[in-house]
Amino acid sequence: MTLALALLGVGGVALGVFLPRALALGGLALLGAAFLHAWEEGLLAGPAQVALVLGGLLALRGKTLLERPRLKALGRYLGFLALALGLFALKALPHPGGGLPLALTLFHAGAFLVGYLALAVGVGAGVMCALQDLRLRRAPERALEAAPLWSLRRLEMGYLRVGYVATTLGLGSGMAWAFGYFGSPLSLDPKEVSVLLGWASLTLYFLLEERLRGYPRAGLLLLAYALLLFAFLGAPFLGSRHPSRLQ
C-alpha cells in the first residue's frame, strides 16, 4: 500500500506540471505514503520516509503558488523538487518482489500505445507551429499562405497533454514492473533510461513552453519523441533486460 501511494503521488506531481489540482493530490498521496511507512516501520525509519514528507509538503506549497501568476515559476520549481524527492523515495523503498498481475502489464502497454499515438500528432503539430512562427516573424506577409498558428497550437497542446499523461502512467507502471524484474523501480536499463529521459524532456518542454521559440522549441520536442521511439525500436538491440526484449 505504501508503494502504491508513492507511485500515485509521483504520478500526480508529474501531472501537476499543467494541472495544479493533480499536484495537490500527488502531494497528499506522498504524505499518505509517508504516514503508512511510519506506521509500518516506525517514525523516521529511513530516508524514503523523509523524502516522502518533504516531497508532499513541497507539492502542496507549489500548488498554492501555481495559482498566483507572478509566482507560477516558483511553484513549478517546487513541483520539480517534489518530483525528484518522490523518485528518490521510490528508489529507497523496499520492493515486494514476485510476479506482477496481468492487468498491470496490459495497463502499462496500453498507456504507452496511447502515448506514442498522441505524441506523434502533438510533436508533429508542435514542430510545425514552432517553424511556422519563426518563418512568419521573418516574413509576416506570408501569413495568408500558412495554416493559422492558433489551430496548430491547439492541436499541439491537446495531443501533447494526452500523450504526456499516458507516458507518465506508462512510466509509473513500468517502475512498478521493474520492482518484480530488477528489484528496484529505477534501473540503468537502456529501455527504462531512454523512456525516463524522453519523459523528462517533455516535462522540461511544458516548464519552458512560454519561453521557447523557433528551433530550440522544435528541437526539444523532437528529442523527447526520439528518445521514446528509441526505447521501443532501439533499446531491445542493446541487451535490454526488459521483459519485451528481442530474443
N, C-alpha and C positions, 0 to 999 in steps of 0.2 A: 504493500500500500504506500509506503514511503517513496519507493522508486516511482510508482505510477504518478503520485502527486508531483514529484520533482520533474518528471518528464512533461507533465501537463503545464507546470509552471514555466519551464524553459520555452515550451511552445507558445504560451500566452505572452511572455515577454518578447519573443521574437515577432509575434504578430503586432505587438504594441508599437512597432515602427510607424504604422499608419492607422492603428486602431487603439486609441487611448484606453478604452474600456478593457480591451484584451490585456493591456499592460497591467492594469489594476487586478484583473482576475489572475494573471500569472503571478503577480506579487503575493496575492493571498494564497495561491497554491504552494508557492515556495515556503511561505510561513507555516502552512499546514504540514508540509513535509518535514520542516524543522521540528514542529511540535511532536509529530509521530516518532521521529527519530529520537527526540529527547525522552519520550515516554517508553520507548523500547530499550534504548541503550544508556539512558541517563543524561543529565544536563551537561552540555558542553563536551559530549563524548566524541571528540574527533573534529577535524577541520571541516568536514562536509556540513555539519550542523551549523557552524558559524557562518559558512558561506551561504547557506540557505536563508539564514536570518538576515544577513546583510543584503543579499540579493532581493529578498522580499521587501524589505524596508525601502531600498533604493528604487525599486519598481513602483511602489505606491507613491513615493515622493515625485518620481519622474512623471507619473500620470497627472498629478496636480499641476506640474509646470508645463506640460504639453497643452494645457487648456489656456495658457497665457501666451499670446502671440509673441511678445518680446522675450520670453524665456523658453520658447519651444526648443531651441538648440540645446540648452542646458538639460531640458527634460529628456531629449533623445540621448544625450551623453550619459545620463544616469541610467536610462534603459539599457544602453550598451554595457555599462558596468554590471548591471544586474544580470544580463545575459551571460557575461563572462564568468561571474560567480556561480550562476546556475550550472553552466557546463563543467566548471571545476567540481561542483558538488556531485554531479553525475559520475565524474571520474573517480571521486573519493569514496562514494557509497559502495558497499559490498553488493555483488551481483548474486542473484538466486541460483544461477546455473540451470541445467536441464534444457529440454527442448521447448520451443515456443509453439503456441497453438496455430493452427492453420489460418484462423481468422486474422491474426496479426500479419501473417505472410501475405494474404490477399489484400489487406488494407495497405500494406507497405507498397506492393507492386501497383495497386490501383492509384494510390496517391501520386506516385512518380509518373504513371501514364498520363494522368490529368495534367500534372505539372509540365511534362515535356510538350504536350499538345498546346496548352495555353501559352507557354513561354515562346513557342515557335511563332505564334501570331504576335504576341506582345513585343518580343525583341525585334521582329521584322518591322512592325509599325514604329517602334521607338527609334530604330536606326534611320528609317525614312524621315521621321519627324525631325531628328537632330540634323541630318544632312540638308533637308529642305529649309530648315530655319537658317542654317548657315548660308545657303545659297541666296535666300531672299534678303538676308542682311546685306549681301554684296550687290544684289541686283533686284531691288524692290519691284521693278516694273514687270518681273516675271511671275508675279503672284497670281495673275489671272490664268496662267497656263498650268499651275500646280494645284494639287489637291489641298483643300483647306487644312491648315495646321491644327485647328481645333478638332477636326474629325480624326486625324491621325493620333492626336494626343489622347482623345477619349478612348479610341481603340487600344492604344498602347497601355494606358493605366488600367483599363478594365481587365485585359487579359494578363497583364503583369501581376496584378494583385491576386487573381485566381491562381496563377502559376506559383507565385511566392508562397501562398498559403498551402497549396498542395505539396510543394517542395519541402516546406517546413514540417508538415505532417509526415512526409516520407522520411525525412532525415531523423525526426524524433522516433518514429517506429523502427528505423534502421538502427538507432542507438540501442533500443531495447533488444533488437535482433542480435546485435553484437555482444550483448551480455551472454547469450547462450553459446555463441560460437567462439568468441575471443576472450571472454572473461572480463571485458571492460567495455563501456559504452563508446569510448574513443580509442581508435587503433590506427597505427601507421600503415594502413592498408591502402593501396592505390585507389581503389574504388571509393572508399569512405573519405579519404583525404580530398579527392577531386570534387566530390559532392559537397563537402564542407566548405571548400574554397569557393565553389560556384555559388553556394547559398550566401556566403559572406560577401561576395561581390554584389549580389542582388541587394543585400541589406545595405551595403555602402551606397549603392545607387539610390535607394529610397532616402537615405540620410542626406545625400548631396544633390538630389534632383533639382532643387531650386537654384543651385549654383553651377551645375554642369551644363555646358552648351557645346554644340558642334562635335568635333572629332573625339574629345575626351568622353562625352556622353555616349556616343555610338560605340566607342571602343570598350567602355566598361560593360555595356550591355552584351556586346559580342563575346567578351572574355568570360562573362558569367555563363552564358549559354554554351560556349565551347567547353568549359570545364565540366558542365553537366553532361554534355554529349560524350566527352572523353570517358567519364565514369561508366557510361553504357557501352560504348564502342571500343575504347582503347584499353581500359584498365584490366579487363579479363585476360588480355595477352601479356600482362606484366607480372603474372604469378599472383593475382589477387586471391586471397583466402575467402572471399565472399562465396556463399553457397551457390551462386549462379555462375561461378567461373567456368570457362571453357575447359573441357577435358582433353 
